[in-house]
Amino acid sequence: MINFYIDKGNNSEFIYNQICEKLKKMILEHKIKVGEKLPSKRQLANDLMVSVNSVSTAYEQLLAEGYIYTIERKGYFVEDVGNFINKHSSEDYQFPKHLKEKSIDKDGWLSLSHINTDDSMFPFPKWMNSQQKAIYMHKNELSQISHPQGPLAVRETISNMVALTRGVNCEPEQIVINTGTQPLIQKLMSMQLQNIKVAVENPGYVRIFHLLKSLNLEVSPISLDNKGINFKEFKKSNSDFLIVTPSHQFPTGVIMPISRRIEILNWAAMHKNRYIIEDDYDSEFKYGTDNIPSLQSLDKNNRVIYIGSFSKTLLPSFRISYMILPPKLLELYKKQYYDWSENNTLHLYALHYFIQSGEYAKHIKRMNQHYNKKRKYLINELYLKFKKSIYIKDVPAGLHIFIKFNTNKTYSEIIENAQQEKLEIYTIKRFLLNDELENMNNIQLVIGFASIKEEDISDAVERLYRVIY
Amino acid sequence: MINFYIDKGNNSEFIYNQICEKLKKMILEHKIKVGEKLPSKRQLANDLMVSVNSVSTAYEQLLAEGYIYTIERKGYFVEDVGNFINKHSSEDYQFPKHLKEKSIDKDGWLSLSHINTDDSMFPFPKWMNSQQKAIYMHKNELSQISHPQGPLAVRETISNMVALTRGVNCEPEQIVINTGTQPLIQKLMSMQLQNIKVAVENPGYVRIFHLLKSLNLEVSPISLDNKGINFKEFKKSNSDFLIVTPSHQFPTGVIMPISRRIEILNWAAMHKNRYIIEDDYDSEFKYGTDNIPSLQSLDKNNRVIYIGSFSKTLLPSFRISYMILPPKLLELYKKQYYDWSENNTLHLYALHYFIQSGEYAKHIKRMNQHYNKKRKYLINELYLKFKKSIYIKDVPAGLHIFIKFNTNKTYSEIIENAQQEKLEIYTIKRFLLNDELENMNNIQLVIGFASIKEEDISDAVERLYRVIY
């Protein structure tokens, strides 16, 4: 006879659920044998002093999950469910301690990170308005998965915008929107483009370097000269693809002059399988002079893949970037990629209306002024404090500056000191693709000024001084 | 002498910009020679009858872009910029017509797609409230890039939710949030797990099949029996990974009974490198009985990778899915993946508050009733219209049903007819991983009922009848 305790208290689980779980356990432990007939619903309800309904629901659930089967007019019978093999009992098992994430206490810290931006100036209400409009206008599209490259209307808006601001010439069809520069480069480089070799800037974007290596590509880090990537060294590398940041070299800040641009564009034009990836990550911020036209705008041979991002102009957490593929690569890309979208349509349409309403241009203009003010103030404070012991590469562009100090400290000491001073800074080591450091009497830092509040700049410079000396 | 026409009309470009562009052109075309001295600012301003300021700004821009250089107290000189090589002139070039996207006119169409969901019931205002709260509470985090697996607080919320609704046991650390099942499986399978073989269901999720093949994995499509994946055939395939949809097989709808679950769990427990990926894509929708507990909840050996999605319960365009990695794989994953986040933090925190406020559970409950009503109505209409010529696999779960017709039509005829009738339907052919079709007198369709309006169901069934006969 089947019998077990049913908790009928107010806060107890549903009765049918208790019956169900108890019976499952008995079946799995073979306390009721395979093929054995279960008591009728009425019988079990009587035995357990519960309603027939509860038993009925429990039996239906057991049936749906395959614990029992039914023969019409004969009743319910126990299925042959087999036996679990347990390699280690669950009681033994504990989640490994070293995988536990610790929440990092950033209280009292100041950040000179180059990654973060300024949230205080972001026009959230305007953004939310754009989103409301997106819902109103595109509700039906939201219940579908969008075009894998992003909705066409959004790509049209981006294509018009980059034509205006970056001189980029493209059809909306050439645009692929995704969640960041890294996934875009991953998608691009995962196309089976027969054993290609890629050259990257060194110092440069270390994550891209590792990404390319993880794709089993041959990657050559190329050193920099005063015009950006060293062209002689690059030519020797015998590469097929070149990834550069011509508007504002990351992280050293060099603006690639027209002569070097022509050199690399000519290099690409010489062979049909050569391409340049232009990572235009922060060109929207230029102080004093106008924006530097994109490399893509100078290219007459469809050799440049332009990559733009909204991480610096909007918020990094929004994860919206795009690449513009030359037609030949677009064709390959569309063949290669089994289509699926990684884009949040609501978000992309919000961007669409944010750009169309003029709010995006306004925001960039406002941020240019705001960032320039902080930048000047920071540079001034650095000179005041460090006097002649600091060298600041003062390129009036982007959201970070590149500085050198004469000090006897090692990089590990600097990093340790920064921890103690609660100052988030990044040294050049983070951006070097191989481990050599030319000059050890020379500490080089990449200092972002976007996220720090103006009133905290003096304090940050004081802390930096204690870190360096 | 340098001279050119400057348009001083009201709507003309900034004067400095005109000067700049004209000089650039002259330098690139070598109309001013390398090393030649430019006229002084005052001189050129006089010649062009513009302000000195305009010339000064133009010279600064040319300097920044590297067209000219300056020698202190001597003036400005033309740089050696080189010559462009143009392989084909830009005038010749036209964007290939076949790559142009045509906007598809869906006017008058009815959709029985299994992908789309119902937008009419989505509580947009509640979602926007959650987003407002996310902005209010996490503004500072939005200016940063979040944890690559998603913010810890959001993972905690998901981990609590799946424990409750799916019996899934996990730490928040084990959760990886990303933009869909496909990128998650891509990330998982791109880990260098030495030459693994993967088995998938056939018919099944054809995009995953192609994705795995594109990763150069050996993939075995395994046929189905009445318990889901055919276990004998699967064992013969000698696979290391098995991808299944046990709650509601996609697309045939089979619910995997406990006996088959134990078989595959035991298979995995037998060897340390065996894993099962449980794609739990629509388990939230279950009509009549309770949800079917997840495979992961039965696994005592850390062999199941659980994948959940918000595509069906919220909106497919939101692109939020997650996988729960067993600790051993988590450790490998963290080592392998150079960290970057593809998640929109604002959106994930909106999800977090949407779940925490109880709105998510309410929405699912409401949608269960709504979808069940549509499902019953559709099935009823199908029986009324098709009578005995239809076989409906009536599994009370998910957002689609699987139907068979006796008809002499071929699949190509069906697809052509559906075009003419403006009816979006998907045949089994879309889900078959190899090209064989066992029985050609038998048309099988996967019919989604989520996106169609109740009042359109009769019309859709009428159209379907004309498509089939």
Interface residues (C-beta under 8 A of the other chain):
Chain A: N17 C20 K24 L28 T57 E60 Q61 A64 E65 G66 Y67 E79 D80 V81 G82 N83 F84 I85 N86 K87 H88 S89 S90 Y93 F95 P96 L99 K100 E101 S103 I115 N116 T117 D118 D119 F122 F124 M128 Q131 Q132 I135 K139 N140 E141 L142 S143 Q144 I145 S146 H147 L152 E171 P172 E173 Q174 T179 G180 Q182 P183 S190 R207 H210 L211 S214 K227 I255 M256 P257 I258 S259 R260 R261 I262 E263 L265 N266 A269 M270 G288 T289 D290 I292 P293 L298 K300 N301 N302 S311 L315 P316 S317 F318 R319 P327 L330 E331 K334 Q336 Y338 W340 S341 E342 N343 N344 T345 L346 H347 S451
Chain B: N17 C20 K24 L28 T57 E60 Q61 L63 A64 E65 G66 Y67 E79 D80 V81 G82 N83 F84 I85 N86 K87 H88 S89 S90 Y93 F95 P96 L99 K100 E101 S103 I115 N116 T117 D118 D119 F122 F124 M128 Q131 Q132 I135 K139 N140 E141 L142 S143 Q144 I145 S146 H147 L152 E171 P172 E173 Q174 T179 G180 Q182 P183 S190 R207 H210 L211 S214 K227 I255 M256 P257 I258 S259 R260 I262 E263 L265 N266 A269 M270 G288 T289 D290 I292 P293 L298 K300 N301 N302 S311 L315 P316 S317 F318 R319 P327 L330 E331 K334 Q336 Y338 W340 S341 E342 N343 N344 T345 L346 H347 S451
